[in-house]
Protein backbone atom coordinates (compact mmCIF):
# COMPACT_ATOMS: atom_id res chain seq x y z
CA UNK A 1 0.00 0.00 0.00
CA UNK A 2 2.86 2.38 0.80
CA UNK A 3 4.29 1.80 -2.68
CA UNK A 4 0.93 2.65 -4.24
CA UNK A 5 0.72 5.90 -2.27
CA UNK A 6 4.28 6.86 -3.22
CA UNK A 7 3.55 6.13 -6.89
CA UNK A 8 0.39 8.25 -6.66
CA UNK A 9 2.43 11.12 -5.20
CA UNK A 10 4.91 10.66 -8.04
CA UNK A 11 2.10 11.05 -10.56
CA UNK A 12 0.81 14.15 -8.73
CA UNK A 13 4.28 15.70 -8.87
CA UNK A 14 4.43 14.95 -12.59
CA UNK A 15 1.03 16.56 -13.19
CA UNK A 16 2.06 19.72 -11.31
CA UNK A 17 5.36 19.86 -13.19
CA UNK A 18 3.43 19.57 -16.45
CA UNK A 19 1.14 22.44 -15.46
CA UNK A 20 4.05 24.60 -14.35
CA UNK A 21 5.96 23.92 -17.56
CA UNK A 22 2.96 24.86 -19.68
CA UNK A 23 1.83 27.93 -17.77
CA UNK A 24 5.10 29.46 -16.61
CA UNK A 25 7.64 28.47 -19.25
CA UNK A 26 6.09 27.35 -22.53
CA UNK A 27 3.27 29.91 -22.25
CA UNK A 28 1.28 28.54 -25.15
CA UNK A 29 -2.48 29.27 -25.04
CA UNK A 30 -3.09 25.63 -26.07
CA UNK A 31 -2.27 24.66 -22.49
CA UNK A 32 -5.38 26.56 -21.38
CA UNK A 33 -7.77 24.46 -23.44
CA UNK A 34 -9.27 22.89 -20.29
CA UNK A 35 -9.70 26.27 -18.57
CA UNK A 36 -13.06 28.08 -18.58
CA UNK A 37 -13.90 29.65 -21.96
CA UNK A 38 -13.69 33.24 -20.69
CA UNK A 39 -10.21 32.56 -19.26
CA UNK A 40 -9.07 31.01 -22.56
CA UNK A 41 -10.32 34.05 -24.44
CA UNK A 42 -8.52 36.47 -22.10
CA UNK A 43 -5.12 34.78 -22.22
CA UNK A 44 -2.75 36.76 -24.40
CA UNK A 45 0.37 35.25 -25.99
CA UNK A 46 3.47 36.20 -24.01
CA UNK A 47 7.05 36.65 -25.11
CA UNK A 48 9.59 34.19 -23.78
CA UNK A 49 10.27 35.04 -20.11
CA UNK A 50 14.01 34.47 -20.51
CA UNK A 51 16.24 33.03 -23.19
CA UNK A 52 15.61 29.29 -23.32
CA UNK A 53 12.39 29.34 -21.27
CA UNK A 54 10.36 27.59 -23.95
CA UNK A 55 13.03 24.92 -24.38
CA UNK A 56 13.23 24.40 -20.61
CA UNK A 57 9.44 24.22 -20.46
CA UNK A 58 9.25 21.53 -23.13
CA UNK A 59 12.04 19.64 -21.40
CA UNK A 60 10.15 19.79 -18.08
CA UNK A 61 6.91 18.75 -19.80
CA UNK A 62 8.61 15.68 -21.27
CA UNK A 63 10.16 14.91 -17.89
CA UNK A 64 6.72 15.24 -16.25
CA UNK A 65 5.14 12.83 -18.72
CA UNK A 66 8.00 10.39 -18.20
CA UNK A 67 7.55 10.72 -14.43
CA UNK A 68 3.84 9.92 -14.68
CA UNK A 69 4.37 7.06 -17.12
CA UNK A 70 7.23 5.82 -14.98
CA UNK A 71 4.95 5.67 -11.95
CA UNK A 72 2.53 3.45 -13.87
CA UNK A 73 5.40 1.30 -15.13
CA UNK A 74 6.92 0.97 -11.64
CA UNK A 75 3.50 0.07 -10.24
CA UNK A 76 3.17 -2.69 -12.81
CA UNK A 77 6.75 -3.90 -12.44
CA UNK A 78 6.56 -3.96 -8.63
CA UNK A 79 3.27 -5.85 -8.77
CA UNK A 80 4.64 -8.42 -11.19
CA UNK A 81 7.71 -8.92 -9.00
CA UNK A 82 5.52 -9.38 -5.92
CA UNK A 83 3.09 -11.77 -7.60
CA UNK A 84 0.04 -9.50 -7.65
CA UNK A 85 -3.19 -10.96 -8.86
CA UNK A 86 -5.70 -9.24 -11.12
CA UNK A 87 -7.62 -7.47 -8.34
CA UNK A 88 -4.44 -6.27 -6.61
CA UNK A 89 -3.32 -4.64 -9.85
CA UNK A 90 -6.78 -3.24 -10.44
CA UNK A 91 -7.01 -1.61 -7.02
CA UNK A 92 -3.42 -0.29 -7.23
CA UNK A 93 -4.12 1.46 -10.53
CA UNK A 94 -7.54 2.60 -9.33
CA UNK A 95 -6.02 4.25 -6.26
CA UNK A 96 -3.31 5.85 -8.38
CA UNK A 97 -5.60 7.23 -11.09
CA UNK A 98 -8.52 8.24 -8.86
CA UNK A 99 -5.95 9.84 -6.54
CA UNK A 100 -4.60 11.81 -9.48
CA UNK A 101 -8.15 12.86 -10.44
CA UNK A 102 -8.87 13.95 -6.86
CA UNK A 103 -5.62 15.95 -6.86
CA UNK A 104 -6.69 17.62 -10.10
CA UNK A 105 -10.06 18.59 -8.63
CA UNK A 106 -8.90 19.70 -5.18
CA UNK A 107 -5.50 21.22 -5.88
CA UNK A 108 -5.69 22.45 -9.46
CA UNK A 109 -9.35 23.43 -9.72
CA UNK A 110 -10.21 24.37 -6.15
CA UNK A 111 -6.94 25.83 -4.94
CA UNK A 112 -4.87 27.02 -7.92
CA UNK A 113 -7.74 28.19 -10.10
CA UNK A 114 -10.20 29.45 -7.49
CA UNK A 115 -8.18 30.51 -4.46
CA UNK A 116 -4.54 31.28 -5.29
CA UNK A 117 -2.78 33.82 -7.46
CA UNK A 118 -0.88 31.15 -9.43
CA UNK A 119 -2.45 31.92 -12.82
CA UNK A 120 -2.69 35.72 -12.37
CA UNK A 121 1.00 35.75 -11.47
CA UNK A 122 1.83 34.62 -15.00
CA UNK A 123 -1.23 36.06 -16.77
CA UNK A 124 -2.44 39.22 -14.98
CA UNK A 125 -5.21 39.67 -17.56
CA UNK A 126 -7.17 36.73 -16.06
CA UNK A 127 -7.17 37.95 -12.45
CA UNK A 128 -10.69 39.42 -12.57
CA UNK A 129 -12.06 36.25 -14.16
CA UNK A 130 -10.84 33.80 -11.54
CA UNK A 131 -12.47 33.06 -8.21
CA UNK A 132 -14.51 30.58 -6.20
CA UNK A 133 -17.40 30.82 -8.67
CA UNK A 134 -15.35 28.75 -11.15
CA UNK A 135 -15.11 25.67 -8.95
CA UNK A 136 -16.89 22.83 -10.71
CA UNK A 137 -16.92 24.47 -14.14
CA UNK A 138 -15.55 21.25 -15.65
CA UNK A 139 -17.58 18.74 -13.65
CA UNK A 140 -18.59 16.84 -16.79
CA UNK A 141 -15.00 16.09 -17.76
CA UNK A 142 -14.18 15.01 -14.19
CA UNK A 143 -17.25 12.79 -14.09
CA UNK A 144 -16.27 11.26 -17.43
CA UNK A 145 -12.71 10.65 -16.22
CA UNK A 146 -14.02 9.12 -13.00
CA UNK A 147 -16.10 6.69 -15.03
CA UNK A 148 -13.38 5.86 -17.57
CA UNK A 149 -10.66 5.28 -14.98
CA UNK A 150 -12.07 1.93 -13.72
CA UNK A 151 -12.22 0.63 -17.31
CA UNK A 152 -8.61 1.70 -17.88
CA UNK A 153 -7.61 0.02 -14.61
CA UNK A 154 -9.30 -3.22 -15.70
CA UNK A 155 -7.31 -3.10 -18.93
CA UNK A 156 -4.03 -2.31 -17.15
CA UNK A 157 -4.64 -5.08 -14.61
CA UNK A 158 -5.34 -7.57 -17.39
CA UNK A 159 -2.17 -6.60 -19.24
CA UNK A 160 -0.10 -6.90 -16.05
CA UNK A 161 -1.46 -10.36 -15.25
CA UNK A 162 -0.29 -11.61 -18.65
CA UNK A 163 3.33 -11.26 -17.51
N, C-alpha and C positions, 0 to 999 in steps of 0.2 A: 504494500500500500504506500509506503514511503517513497518508493521508486516512482510510482504513478503520480504522486503529488509533486515530486521534483520535476518530472517530465512535463507536467501541466504548467508549472512555474516557468520552465524553459520555453514552452510555447507562448506563454504570456509575455515574456521578455522579448521574444522574437516579434510578436505582434506590435508591441510598443516601439521597438526599434524600426519596424517597417513604417509605422505612422510618423515617427520623428524624421526618418529619412525623407519621406514624401513631403511632409509639411514644411520642415525647416530647411532642408538642403536642396532637394530636387525642385521643389516649388512649382510643380506642374499642376494646373487646374484639374487634370484628369484624376488626380488623387482625391478630389473632393466629390467624386461622382456619387458617393453614398451619403453625402451631407444633404441637409434640407435644400430644396430648390432655390429659395431666396438667398441662402448662403453661397451656393454655387454661382448664382448670377452676380453676386457682389464681389467675388474673388477676382482680383486683377492680377495679371501676370507680373512677376517680379524679376528684376535683374538678379544675376547670381550674387549671393551675399558676399562671397570672397572667391578669389581665384581657386578653382578646383572644387567648389561646393557641390556642383551637380555631379561630378565624378564621384566624390566622396559619398554623396547621397545614394547613387546607384550601387556603389560598393556595399554600403550598409544595408540597402534593401535586399541585395543578393545574399548577404550574410544572414539577414533576418529570415529569409525564406529557407536557407539551409539549416538554420537553427531550429525552425519549426518542423521541417521535414526530418531533420536529425532526431528530434524528440520522438516522432512517430516511429522512425527506424529503430531507435534504441529501445523503445517500448516493445516492439515486435521481437527484436533480437534477444532482449532480456527474458521475455516470456518464453521464447523457444528454448533458450538455455535452461530455464527453470521448469520446463515441462508443462507449461500452461495448457489447459484445455480450452475448448471453444468459448465457454461462458466467461472464463477468466480473462481471455483476450477481449471479449466483447465489453465487459464491464471496465477494463482498463482504458480502452479507447473511448468508451462512453464518458467516463469521468474526465478524461483529458479534453475531449472536444466540447462537452457541455460546460466544463470549467472555463474553457476559452471563450465560449459564447457568453457565459455569465460575466466574465471579465470585460468583454466588449460592451455589454449592456451597462454594467455598474461603473466601470472606470472610464471608458471612452465616452459613452453617451451621457451618463448621469454626471460624472465629475468633470471630465475635460471639456465637453461640449456645453454643458449647462451651468457649471459652477465656477470653473477656473478661468484664467486669462491665457490659457495655452494658445488657442487659435488667434485671439486678438493680438497676442505678442508678435506673431509673424504676419498677420493680416489685419491691421487696425480697422480696415473698412468693414469688417464683419462684426465689430464689437456691439453695435446697437441691435444686431439681429439675433444674437445668442442670449440664452437665458433659460431658466427652469421650464418655460412654456414649451421648449423643444423636446423635452424628455418624452420618449415614446413615439417620436415622429416616424420611426422606421420599424414599428412593431410587426408589420407584416413580414418583413425580411427576417426578423429575429424568430418569428413563429415558424416560418418556412425552414430556416436553418435548424431550429429545435426539432422539427419533424424529420428532416433529412438526415440528421446526425445519427440516429439509431440505425437507419438503413446502411449508412456508410460504415458504421461500426460492425454490423453483421458481415459486410463484405470483407472488411479488414481482418476480422476474426477468422473467417473462413480461409482467407489467403494464408494467414499465419499458421493455421492448423494443418495446412498441406506440407509444411516443412518439418 
